Amino acid sequence: MLAGEEGLGRLDFDNPSLAFFVGNLALAVILLDGGMQTKTSTFRVALWPSLSLATLGVVITTASVGAFAAWLLDVKLIYGLLLGAIVGSTDAAAVFSLLRNSGVKLNERVGGTLEIESGANDPMAILLVVMLTGLLQSADQLSVLAFLGQMIQQFAIGGVLGLLGGKLLLMILRRVPLIEGLYALLIISFGLAIFSGVNMIGGSGFLAVYLVGLSVGNGRIKQQEAISQVMDGLAWLAQAGMFLLLGLLVTPSSLLTHGWQAVAIAAFLIFVARPVAVMICLLPFDFRWPERIYISWVGLRGAVPIVLALYPVIAGLSNSELLFEITFTVVLISLLLQGSTVPQVARWLKIVVPPAPAPTTRFSLINDSDSNHSLELYEFLVQAEGVRIPAAIVQNVPSATVSTPQLVSLVRDQKPIVVNADTELKSGDRIWMLLHPGDVNDVAQIFSHKASTSFLLQNFFGEFAIRGDASLIDLAKVYGVPVDGIDEADTAAELLQRQLGKHLVVGDRVRFGNIRLTIRQMDGNQVEIIGLKLQDKQV
């Protein structure tokens, strides 16, 4: 905006078609990268809630915002509904970047739901915008059956071709040798080809390209680390370029013409429409109230609504400039108000979990669908003082914790040093090791910062750790909890499932007498480790 016609740069850009074209390509790149960073393990708890928000949630938001906007702006209801459809979907670019760079780690249920929703709700919003724009152009009647047919077609074609395309791309990446720097370009080119092809035959290109990224990101390929770094950079470039072009397109002074109406619509969307849609869509699912409130708050609007607002502009509809200007203002308010408070609200609602220790670098050497047959090279940053590397690892002897550990190098002050069983590690050391992917979390714990990490973990999870199948009646006897109503066969994990539902995640907790039980480690749907913390008062 500063570089535009009314800013310092005085650049006169008035080409909605070009902005629309570039915006769509940029969104495809962002969704491709977002899919690559989404882990399929989150689908266990987040798939159906996110699909509910991506379909029914968009419709509810469209209807409520549409009715309010039509009344406030004194326009026909169909124009209000068109505005509601334009701002009805959350933005993948905003959600992915803000959640992953906010400095907080959300529990899997909330983070997964927000990310999958942002990647899956574009087809519904686009379908609504295209159909409403077409109705305003032709003055035909809206057919519910035609709408449902189009929706099924968009999701079916986009979903099937996206998954098939992802499998094909994964096969190509594994079998075709290329220079390392070309793999990311191959992924981008293939993803954009799928995006364009699916759009041409009536499917959702956005959904398809997201699923392509999902398949590649969760497949095992040797160049995964290098590809992820390049893709992340390209996604940031696409996002910056898209917002730059959209900022040039808008005339700042025109935003003030209907400024107070735009602020009112943004407030209605943030504080009424989005929360109502979330509460209705998540009714069948096991979400706690703080989680529902947070999902309501992080309904971020970004570049997607602005790009969608170009549909009526390109179609030449009356009031199209009004819709574009209001949409732009709504997006600015959403990003400034909601986007700037993502970490603070998460901490306030207590849905943050401590970050698990992790390697700083990873290279895949042997790929296999079974992680026990794969071998990868990891770099760990030592944050603990005085820790020794376990003798089994130094001597390369298989142990119960790490199946095939092999120490490659210990680097201190940019120099490799000789390691033996008596070598003490210093904070800042970097250790390179060969491991199976399934063992990396156990090894990362060894090198984590003992003081701060232990305090953080104990404060959140508790001073003690028990297995999920620990007897509940034994816990009750040890900690003086009344045993009335407790069956001999009841376990701690079953208590959590009874009170919180089937789909549990790390960080879920319940009170049991004078102790608090918090899930510390999951294995699929099974509760493996539970943290136990003593409370001051018995409940």
Secondary structure, DSSP 8 states (H G I E B T S, - for coil): -TTSTTSSS------HHHHHHHHHHHHHHHHHHHHHHS-GGGHHHHHHHHHHIIIIIHHHHHHHHHHHHHHHHT--HHHHHHHHHHTSS--HHHHHHHHHTSS--B-HHHHHHHHHHHHHSHHHHHHHHHHHHHHHHH-----HHHHHHHHHHHHHHHHHHHHHHHHHHHHHHHHS---TTHHHHHHHHHHHHHHHHHHHTTS-HHHHHHHHHHHHHTS--TTHHHHHHHHHHHHHHHHHHHHHHHHHHS-HHHHTTTHHHHHHHHHHIIIIIHHHHHHHHTTTS---HHHHHHHHHT----HHHHHHTHHHHHHT-TTHHHHHHHHHHHHHHIIIIIGGGHHHHHHHHT-B-------SEEEEEE--SSGGG-EEEEEEE---SS-B--HHHHTT---SS-SS-EEEEEEETTEEE---TT-B--TT-EEEEEE-GGGHHHHHHHTS-HHHHHHHHHHHH-SEEEETT-BHHHHHHHHT---TT--TT-BHHHHHHHHH-S---TT-EEEETTEEEEEEEEETTEEEEEEEEE-SS--
